[in-house]
Amino acid sequence: MHDVANGQSRSRANAASSTWTIWCDFCRSLAMDPAALNVPDPIALLQVFAHQYRTGALPLSHAQVHSPMVGDALHAVGQTLAHLGHPDPHLTTSGASNLRLQ
């Protein structure tokens, strides 16, 4: 309900929650912290996640998806990290998407 109260639709909030679950499972499969704080440069980790998400190689993810859905997934992971008080790794310090993820 908190997400809906903040102007986010229930379906978008559910999708973000589902993406976070997929991200956590992905990180755990690599014995990594889902917050990616133990990684000096999380972009490489996000690139692998994005590729596997796009190809449907991750458990719980869809079959092969289009790139806008991958961007949405990376945004959802970044926003969840930001809500946890960590920097959003898919954004630069100026707030733009990191070129290595486009």
TORBA-978003 format. One record per residue (C-alpha): residue number from 1; residue in three letters; x, y, z. Coordinates in Angstrom, 3 decimals. Layout:
<robas>
<roba k="NUM" r="ALA" x="X" y="Y" z="Z"/>
...
</robas>
This chain:
<robas>
<roba k="1" r="MET" x="0.000" y="0.000" z="0.000"/>
<roba k="2" r="HIS" x="2.921" y="2.362" z="0.673"/>
<roba k="3" r="ASP" x="3.920" y="2.278" z="-3.011"/>
<roba k="4" r="VAL" x="0.349" y="2.925" z="-4.130"/>
<roba k="5" r="ALA" x="0.115" y="5.870" z="-1.736"/>
<roba k="6" r="ASN" x="3.285" y="7.259" z="-3.341"/>
<roba k="7" r="GLY" x="1.693" y="7.217" z="-6.792"/>
<roba k="8" r="GLN" x="2.908" y="3.838" z="-7.992"/>
<roba k="9" r="SER" x="0.341" y="1.418" z="-9.358"/>
<roba k="10" r="ARG" x="-0.158" y="-1.878" z="-7.580"/>
<roba k="11" r="SER" x="0.971" y="-3.835" z="-10.669"/>
<roba k="12" r="ARG" x="4.180" y="-1.769" z="-10.961"/>
<roba k="13" r="ALA" x="4.873" y="-2.212" z="-7.243"/>
<roba k="14" r="ASN" x="4.341" y="-5.976" z="-7.596"/>
<roba k="15" r="ALA" x="6.639" y="-6.094" z="-10.629"/>
<roba k="16" r="ALA" x="9.360" y="-4.244" z="-8.714"/>
<roba k="17" r="SER" x="8.985" y="-6.649" z="-5.797"/>
<roba k="18" r="SER" x="9.211" y="-9.622" z="-8.144"/>
<roba k="19" r="THR" x="12.310" y="-8.145" z="-9.798"/>
<roba k="20" r="TRP" x="13.947" y="-7.660" z="-6.401"/>
<roba k="21" r="THR" x="13.299" y="-11.338" z="-5.611"/>
<roba k="22" r="ILE" x="14.902" y="-12.340" z="-8.923"/>
<roba k="23" r="TRP" x="17.867" y="-10.024" z="-8.182"/>
<roba k="24" r="CYS" x="18.331" y="-11.516" z="-4.698"/>
<roba k="25" r="ASP" x="18.242" y="-15.067" z="-6.067"/>
<roba k="26" r="PHE" x="20.748" y="-14.073" z="-8.784"/>
<roba k="27" r="CYS" x="23.131" y="-12.561" z="-6.217"/>
<roba k="28" r="ARG" x="22.814" y="-15.514" z="-3.862"/>
<roba k="29" r="SER" x="23.646" y="-17.892" z="-6.723"/>
<roba k="30" r="LEU" x="26.952" y="-16.002" z="-6.989"/>
<roba k="31" r="ALA" x="27.429" y="-15.921" z="-3.193"/>
<roba k="32" r="MET" x="27.124" y="-12.125" z="-3.311"/>
<roba k="33" r="ASP" x="25.328" y="-9.583" z="-1.195"/>
<roba k="34" r="PRO" x="22.098" y="-8.486" z="-2.956"/>
<roba k="35" r="ALA" x="22.900" y="-4.920" z="-1.949"/>
<roba k="36" r="ALA" x="26.105" y="-5.306" z="-4.046"/>
<roba k="37" r="LEU" x="28.026" y="-3.285" z="-1.529"/>
<roba k="38" r="ASN" x="30.857" y="-5.810" z="-1.429"/>
<roba k="39" r="VAL" x="31.564" y="-5.206" z="-5.130"/>
<roba k="40" r="PRO" x="33.862" y="-2.288" z="-6.032"/>
<roba k="41" r="ASP" x="32.075" y="-1.688" z="-9.374"/>
<roba k="42" r="PRO" x="28.545" y="-3.144" z="-9.469"/>
<roba k="43" r="ILE" x="28.043" y="-2.285" z="-13.163"/>
<roba k="44" r="ALA" x="29.575" y="-5.575" z="-14.343"/>
<roba k="45" r="LEU" x="27.249" y="-7.461" z="-12.012"/>
<roba k="46" r="LEU" x="24.277" y="-5.471" z="-13.319"/>
<roba k="47" r="GLN" x="25.363" y="-6.208" z="-16.916"/>
<roba k="48" r="VAL" x="25.360" y="-9.963" z="-16.276"/>
<roba k="49" r="PHE" x="22.005" y="-9.702" z="-14.510"/>
<roba k="50" r="ALA" x="20.562" y="-7.675" z="-17.405"/>
<roba k="51" r="HIS" x="21.782" y="-10.207" z="-19.977"/>
<roba k="52" r="GLN" x="20.399" y="-13.169" z="-18.055"/>
<roba k="53" r="TYR" x="17.126" y="-11.316" z="-17.384"/>
<roba k="54" r="ARG" x="16.768" y="-10.460" z="-21.075"/>
<roba k="55" r="THR" x="17.433" y="-14.019" z="-22.240"/>
<roba k="56" r="GLY" x="15.161" y="-15.592" z="-19.619"/>
<roba k="57" r="ALA" x="18.068" y="-17.489" z="-18.067"/>
<roba k="58" r="LEU" x="17.147" y="-16.510" z="-14.503"/>
<roba k="59" r="PRO" x="14.702" y="-18.565" z="-12.449"/>
<roba k="60" r="LEU" x="11.389" y="-16.738" z="-12.005"/>
<roba k="61" r="SER" x="12.144" y="-14.353" z="-14.876"/>
<roba k="62" r="HIS" x="10.108" y="-14.255" z="-18.043"/>
<roba k="63" r="ALA" x="11.113" y="-15.939" z="-21.235"/>
<roba k="64" r="GLN" x="13.179" y="-13.682" z="-23.453"/>
<roba k="65" r="VAL" x="12.099" y="-10.048" z="-22.985"/>
<roba k="66" r="HIS" x="12.533" y="-6.755" z="-24.814"/>
<roba k="67" r="SER" x="15.107" y="-4.204" z="-23.687"/>
<roba k="68" r="PRO" x="12.595" y="-1.766" z="-22.092"/>
<roba k="69" r="MET" x="11.687" y="-4.506" z="-19.598"/>
<roba k="70" r="VAL" x="15.387" y="-4.992" z="-18.818"/>
<roba k="71" r="GLY" x="15.707" y="-1.264" z="-18.181"/>
<roba k="72" r="ASP" x="12.674" y="-1.433" z="-15.913"/>
<roba k="73" r="ALA" x="14.262" y="-4.332" z="-14.026"/>
<roba k="74" r="LEU" x="17.538" y="-2.442" z="-13.528"/>
<roba k="75" r="HIS" x="15.577" y="0.616" z="-12.408"/>
<roba k="76" r="ALA" x="13.587" y="-1.483" z="-9.921"/>
<roba k="77" r="VAL" x="16.778" y="-2.961" z="-8.443"/>
<roba k="78" r="GLY" x="18.381" y="0.475" z="-8.199"/>
<roba k="79" r="GLN" x="15.318" y="2.051" z="-6.623"/>
<roba k="80" r="THR" x="15.028" y="-0.740" z="-4.068"/>
<roba k="81" r="LEU" x="18.673" y="-0.243" z="-3.130"/>
<roba k="82" r="ALA" x="18.028" y="3.501" z="-2.831"/>
<roba k="83" r="HIS" x="15.040" y="2.827" z="-0.545"/>
<roba k="84" r="LEU" x="17.386" y="0.729" z="1.596"/>
<roba k="85" r="GLY" x="19.700" y="3.732" z="1.929"/>
<roba k="86" r="HIS" x="22.340" y="2.675" z="-0.613"/>
<roba k="87" r="PRO" x="23.338" y="4.443" z="-3.815"/>
<roba k="88" r="ASP" x="21.457" y="3.429" z="-6.958"/>
<roba k="89" r="PRO" x="24.228" y="1.608" z="-8.879"/>
<roba k="90" r="HIS" x="22.649" y="1.985" z="-12.293"/>
<roba k="91" r="LEU" x="22.779" y="5.791" z="-12.122"/>
<roba k="92" r="THR" x="25.745" y="8.120" z="-12.399"/>
<roba k="93" r="THR" x="26.348" y="10.812" z="-9.802"/>
<roba k="94" r="SER" x="24.462" y="13.241" z="-12.074"/>
<roba k="95" r="GLY" x="21.402" y="10.955" z="-12.049"/>
<roba k="96" r="ALA" x="21.672" y="9.660" z="-15.622"/>
<roba k="97" r="SER" x="21.692" y="5.963" z="-16.508"/>
<roba k="98" r="ASN" x="25.209" y="4.607" z="-16.647"/>
<roba k="99" r="LEU" x="26.303" y="4.342" z="-20.288"/>
<roba k="100" r="ARG" x="27.652" y="0.845" z="-19.686"/>
<roba k="101" r="LEU" x="24.078" y="-0.302" z="-19.032"/>
<roba k="102" r="GLN" x="22.425" y="1.269" z="-22.068"/>
</robas>
